[in-house]
Amino acid sequence: MTHIMTHKIAALNKTLAEVARIVDGRPQGDPAFVIEHPATLHDAGPKDISFLGNPKYADSAAASNAGCLLLPASKADLEVRAKNRIIVDDPQWAFSQLLSFINESRPKAPAIHDTTAVIHHQVRFGANVAVGAHSVIERGALIGEGTSIGAQCFIGENVKIGRGCKIYPQVVIREECVIGDRVIINPGVVIGGDGFGFSPDKKTGELRKIPQLGNVAIGDDVEIGSNVAIDRAMVGTTSIGAGTKIDNLVQIAHGVKVGRSCILVSQVGIAGSTELGNHVVLGGQVGLVGHIKIGDGVQAGAQSGVMADIPKGTIVFGYPARPHRESFKLQALYGRLPELFDAVKSIQKKLGLETKRHPAAATEPS
């Protein structure tokens, strides 16, 4: 059996005191102890740092071989193998700050691939823009300062991309679309593909294509996972609010409006012209029909089918989606249906009732 080696990320190589300053924490142990790598509790070695983000992993933290642990104040006295620790308000966030520190310390990509990138002469670049091999940028595009565009990307005519964006390889951003600042777009994303709009011919039944001439606008600090499709509006704009995070394999149809700081988990599908408020959370494989409104703060559990408007602050689950307490009660009743069916059959037998129709339905007494 092949042994799979755990990947080690780039070295941190900072002392306990330096790391404590980076994460704004309170160090305990040897201030000169050098921390080499961030790692998981399971994989960390005696020169690595890990964290306890969830109390249920306290035993794993205690048994970890990490040389240093990030711990919350509530677990500051936890007995662990690690001889060094840093007490912080939020260990998971502190750990992520270390990852950001390493990421920002990496060498920057070369500016523009000078032999294979195809860039129209009317494209405008801010300072320190990077463009990878075999990427195409069409007439009138505007690329903001510090933005990086990976290999084999396509940026259409008059696209506007803000500052500090990270666009990974094989992304398509079609004409007239607008991307805000600090947006992260992972591989395989298509922004501004045609909306799914067709009109059936009343005489022949053939489907006639409706031109899709709108665009897509992505707000600041949005992150878009791999293989997401966000369709352009027929007219007007499909919009994604600032701070929203979209997981892999999400489909957002034409004319959809997504509010600020929403979370759309993998395989969510949102049909055309639906509107989401701010801070909406849609679990994996949630489906929304078109032309409905979802209020601020709504949460929909995984695989829910949302068929109608949902008022703000509501938590729903199931198919069709209902308030979660009601849905859980129904799920419990579904599990008892065989028992209830047997009880009904027993009662029918005692009463001399026949069951000539559906086996779960009794006929009227003769």
N, C-alpha and C positions, 0 to 999 in steps of 0.2 A: 504494500500500500504506500502510495506516495505521500510523504509528509509535506503539509502545506505550511510554509513559513509565514509568520505574521509580519505584515508590512510595518516597517519603522518609518515614521515621518521624519522630516528634516530636523536636525538637532536644535535644541533650545540653548543648551550650554550656558545657563545662568545660575548664579548662586541663590541659595534660599532667600537671602536678603533682597536680591534683585527681583526675584520672582514675586515676593511679597509686595514689593512696590508696584509691579506691573498690575497685580490683581487687587491692590488696595486692601491687603489682608494683614493679619497679625501673625508673625512667624513664631514658631516654637521649635528649638533644636539648634543645630550648628549653622550660624549665619553664613559660613564659608562653604557649606556643602554644595557641590555643583550638581545641578539637575540637568540631565542630558536630553531626555525625551518625554513628552506627554504620552500616556498610554492608558489602556483600559485597566480596571482592577485585576482582571484575570491575566493580562499579558505583561503588566508592568514588572520591571526588574529593579534591583537595588539602587540604580541610579536614575530611575524614572519617577515621574509624578503622575498621580491619578486623583480621582475625586469621588466623594460620596454625595450623589445628587438626590437619591431616594432612600429613605430610612430602611426600606425592605432589603437593601443591599448592605446593611451594616455588618453582617457576618462576613460577606465577601471582602469588605474593606478591612476588617480585622485580620483576615487571613492573607491579604494581598502582600506580595513581595515588594511593593513600591517603596522606594526610599523616602518618598514624601507624599503626603495626602492633603488635599484640600477638603476641609471639614466645616460644616455649619456650626454655629455657636452651641446649638442643642446637643451636638455630638463631640464637643471639644475634649471631653474626658474619656472618649471611647478607647478601650484598650486595643491597640493595633501593633503590628510588627514594625511599622514605619517609625524610625527614630526622629523624623522631622515632619512637621505639619504646619499648615497655614490655615488660620481660622478666618472664614469669609462669610458674608451674608448669604450668598448664592453660589455654592460650589460649581454647579454646572456652568453658570455664566462666567465665573472666574476661569474655569478650564477653557472655555471658548475664547476668552481674551488671550490666553497663551497661544492658542491655535492662530488667532488673528495676528499676533506678534510675529510668529514664524512665517506666516503667509506673506506679510508685508515686507519681511526681510529677504524674500527670495529675489534673485536677479530678474529684472524686467525683460520681457520679450523684445526682440529687435523691432524697430519702428515699422517699416513697410517693406514687405517682400518685394525686392526690386526686379525680379524677373518674371514672376507668374501672376501677381495681383493685377487685375484689370480695373483701372480707376478712370472714370470720365474726367476730362479736364475741367469741368465745371463743378466738381465736388469740392466742398470746403472742409478743411480739417482744423480743429483746435490744436493746441500744443500737445506733444507727447502721445500721439495716436499711434496704435499698432494695428497692422493689417496682415493677416497670415497668407500663406501660399494659396494660389488659385481662387482667391476671393474676388467677387465682382461688385463694384459699387457704381451705380448708375448716375446719370446726369442730375444735378441739382441737390444731391444728398448733402446733409450737414452733419458732421461727426464731431461731438464735443471733446473738450480737453481731457486727456488721460484715458480715453476709451480704448479698449482692446477688442479687436475683431479677429476671431480665429480663422483657421484655414477653411476653404471651400464654403464660405458664406456668400449669400446674395443679398445685397442691399439695393432696393429699387429706387426709381426716380423720386426725387423730392422727399425722401425719408429724412426725418430729423431725429438724431440720437443725441442724448444729453451727455453730461460730463461723468467721467468715472465709471462708465458701464463696462461690464465684462460679458462679451458675446462669444460663446464657445463655438467650436467648429460645426459646420453644416447647419447653420441657422438660416432661414429665409425670412426676410422682412420686406414685404411687397410695397409697391408705390404708395406715397402719400401718408404712410403711417408715422406715428410720433412716439418716441421712446423718451421717458424722463431721465433724470440723473440717477446714477448709482444703481441701475437696473442690472440684474444678473439673468442671462438667458442661456439655458443649458442646451446641449447638442440635440439636433433634430426638431427644434421648434419651428413652426410656421405661423407667422403673424401676418394677417391680412390676406389669407386665402379667401376665395370667393365664398360668400354665404350660401347655404343650401336653399336656394330660392327658385321655385318652378311654378308655372301656372298651367293647369291642365286645359287643353283645348276641349271645349264643351261638345264639339261635333265628333272629333276623332279620338279623344282621350289621351292624345299625345302630350307629353310634358314639355312645355316651352320654357327655356331659361330666362330668368329675370336678371338683367344686368345688376351687378353689385358694385356700385360706384362710390360707396362711403370709404371709411378708413378705420383704423384701430389706434387708440391712444392709451399708452401705458404710463401710469404715474410714477413718481420718484420712489426709489427703494423697493420696487417690486422684484420678486424672484420667481422665475418661471422654470419648472422642471423639464426634463427631457421629453421630447415627442408630444408636446402640448400643441394644440391647434386653436388659434383664436381668429375667428372669421371676421372679415370686414363687413360693415353694415351695407345694406342695400343703398340707403342714403344716410347721411349723418355719420355717427361714430359708435363703434363698439368700444367701451371704456373699462379700464381696470384701475381702481383707485390706489392712491399712494400706500405703500407699506403692505400690500396684499402679497401673500405667499401661495404659489400654485405648485402642486406636486406633479409628478410625472403622469403622462397619459390622460390629461384633462382635455375635454372638448368644450369650448365656449363659442356659441353660435352667434350669428349676425345680430347686431343691435342690442346685445346684452349689456347691462350696466352693472358693474361690480363695484361696491363701495370700498372704503379705506380699511386697511388692516384685516382683511378677510383671510380665511384659511380654506383652501380647496384641496382636499386630499385626493390621492390617486384614483383615476378612472371616474371622476365626477363628470357628468354631462349636463350642460345647461342649454335648453332650447331657446330659440330666437326671441328677442325683445323682453326677456325676463330681467327684472331689476332686483339686485341685492343691496341691502343697506350696509352700514358699517359694522365691522367686527362679526360678520357672519361666519360660522364654521360648518362646512359640509364634509361629513365623513366619507370614507372610501366608497366608490360606486353609487353615490347618491345621484338620482336623476331628477331633474326639474323640467316640467312641461313649459311651453312658451307662454309669454304674455301674462306672467304672474308677478307679484311683488312680495319680496321677502324682507321683513323688518329688521332693524338694527339688532344685533346680538342674538339672532336666531341660531340654534344649533340643530343639525339633522344627523341622526345616527347612521352608521354605515348601511348601505344598500336601501336606504329609504327612498320611496317614490313620492315626490312632492307634486300634487295635482292642483293646488289652489293657493291663494295668498296665505301668508303666515304672519300674524302680528308680532311686533318686536318683543324680544326677550323670551320667545317660546322655544321649548325643547321638544323636538318631534322624533318619531321613530316608526318604522314599519312601512308596509305597502298595502294600501295608500298610507302616507304619513299621517299620524295622529299625535296628539300630545303624549309624551313618552309614558306617563303613568297609565293612561288609558290603554296604550298599545301593549304595555307589559302585562296588564290584566288580561287582555284578549289573548296574548300568547300563552298565558297560563291556562286559560280556558280551552284553547285549541288542544293542548296536551291532554286534557281530560275528556275529549270528545269520544274516544272508544268506550271509556267507562260510562259516560252519560248515555251513549247509544245502547249499551247493554242494559242499563237500568230502565230505559224507555221500553225496550223489547220485553223485559220482565213484567213491567206494569201492564203493557198491552196484552200479554199472555194471560195475566190474572184477570183482566177485565174482559177477555174474550174478543179483543179487537183484532181485525185483520190488517195485514200490511200489503195491500195489493199494488200500491204505488211505489214511490221511492222507498227503499228500505228504512230510511230515517223518518218517514212521514206516515202517520196513521190515518186510516179512512174513518169517516163518520160512523158511529155505531148504528147497526141495522135496527 
